[in-house]
Amino acid sequence: MGAPLREIWLVRHGETEWSRSGQHTGRTDIPLTAKGERQGAELWRRLAGRPFDLVLTSPLRRARDTCRLAGYGAVARPSDDLREWDYGAYEGRTRAEIRREAPGWTIWTGAVPGGETVEDVARRARRVIGEAGRAGGEVALFAHGHVLRVLAACWLGLPPTEGRLFALGTASVSVLGFDGTVGVVRLWNDVRRPGG
């Protein structure tokens, strides 16, 4: 058996047109903007070729491209479990648009017609955590805002709906680790620029 799991590094993909406009982007496979590509290159400088024991990426283009630009494309393995939340009928719509039909709606507490529940996303997140544990050492995950927020809640032993408390900017880096045997957050939503 290899080294025990020490840390999971969470990297949210760079900016897309829809992340900029606030549209829910689940399964739609849209590219990074020019800014998103620059953010990926900045991640390359920030991560500085850190050797990970396992690198997983969502198979969606925005995450794969961020992973490649950060310097890990050659070693990353796609994982369907890291796909973003399936927003069903709410795909491509903003929260404000959805709330015109469903006042007070949030992804964390409301129904998602034709999409996934928060528990569906949590099942996938827990599988990723299990895979990271089997790999051991340090693991990097390149994925999406909501699935990574759910994963963080699961890591901490919280209900998956508590992912609502963990905002993530585009191209952010977060690190999950341990205090003894307890899962903790070591770094969250770091969007500093190189040298920052």
N, C-alpha and C positions, 0 to 999 in steps of 0.2 A: 504494500500500500504506500502511496506517495505522501508528500507533506500534507498536513492538515490545511484546510482553507484558512487564509489569513484575511484577505480583503476581496471585495467585489467592487470594481470601478464601473460606475454607470456613466455613459456618455450619451447625451441626447443629440440627435442629428442637428445639423445646421439649419439655417432659415430656409423656408420655402415660401412661395406666394401665399399659401393658405395659412401657414403658421403666422405670417405677418398680418394677415387680415382677420385672424381669429376663427377661421372656418375649421370645423372638425374634420381632421384628415386621418381616417382610419386605414382603409384598404386601398384608397386611390394612390396610385404609384407615381407621384409627381416629383420632379427634380428639385435640387437645391437652386436657390437664386445665386447670383454672382456673390452676394454677401455671404450666403451659406457656404459657398466654395472657399471664400477667404477664411471663414470661421474654421473650416476643416483643416486648412493649412496652418492656422494658428494652433489648433489642437496638436498637430505634428510637432510644433516647437514646444508646446507645453508638456506633452507626454514624453518627449525626448527619447523615443525608442525604448521606453520602459519594457522590460521583458515580462510578458504575462504567460502564465502556464496554460491559459485557455482564453481565446478571444471568440466571442459569439456575436453575430450581428443579425438584426432583422433582415429578411430577404428583400424588403422594400428598398427601392433605389436611394431614397434620401438618407437612410441609415448606412447602406452599403457604401455609398459615395463618401459619406463622412468618415467611415472606417478606413477606406482607401486613402483619402486625403490625409488622415491622421497617421498613416504609415503602417497600417495593420491589414490591408487588403489581402496580402499574400498568405497570411496565417489564419485569417478569420474563417469561421465556419458559420453558414447561415442556420438560423433556428426559427422555425415557424412559431415557436412559443414566444418569440420576441416581437411578433407583429403587433401593431398598435390595436387598440380596442376596436372592435367592429361596431361602427356607429349606425349601421343599418340605414333606416330612413333619414337619419340626421346627418349622414355623410355630406360634407361640403357646406353645411349650414352653420351659422354663428349661434352662440348662446342666445343673443337678443332675438334672432329670427325664431328660434325654437320656443322661446318664452312667450311669443305672441300667441302660440297655440297651446302651450303648457306653462301657465304662469308659475314662476318660482322654480322651474326645472333646473336641475344640475345633473351632470353625468354621474355623480356619486349617489344621488338619491332618487332619480327619476327613471322611468321606463325608457328603454331604447328599442322602439319598434323595429323588428327585423334584425336586431343586432345582438351583441353580447350583454350579459349581466356583469356586474362587478365580480361576482363569484366565478363566472367563466374565465375572466381575465386573471383572477387570483389563482385558479388551478394551473394556468399556464405559467404564471410567475413562480409558483412553488416548484414546478418541474425544472425551471431554469436554476433556481436555488439548489435543488438536488443535484443537478448536473455540475454546477460550480463546486459543490461539496465533494463530489467524486473526483474532480480534477485536482482540487487542492491548490495550495499556494495563492497566487494572485490571479484573478479572473477579470477580464474586461468585457462589458456588454455595451454594444452600440445599438440604440433603439430609440424609442419614442416617449414623449412626455407622460402620457397616462399609464402605459404599461410599466414604466420605470417607477412611477409613484406608487402603484399598487404593489410592485415588487418590494419597494422599501418598507411599506406597511407590513407586508408579510414577514420580511426579515426581522422586523422589530417585535413580531408577535401581536401586532394590532389587527383589528378588523380591516379588511381591504378598503372599506369606505374611508378609512382614515388617511388614505393616500391624498385626500383633498387638502391635507395640511402641508404637503411637500411640493411647493411650486418649483418648476424647472424651466429655465430659460433655454433658448436654442444654443447648441454647442456647449452646454454646461457639463462640468465634471463633478461627480459626487462619489464618495467612497463610503462603503459599508464595511464594518469590521467587528471586532469583539472587544469587550471588556471582561476578561476571564472567559466565561462561556456564554455571556449574554450578548446578543446582537445589538450593535450600536451604530450610530451615524458618526463617522470620523470627519467628513467634509460634505457640505451640501450646496448644490447650485452654484458652484464656482464658475463664474463667467469672466474672470480676470483675463486681461490680454497679456501677451508675453511681457515679462519684466514688471507686471503690475502687482 
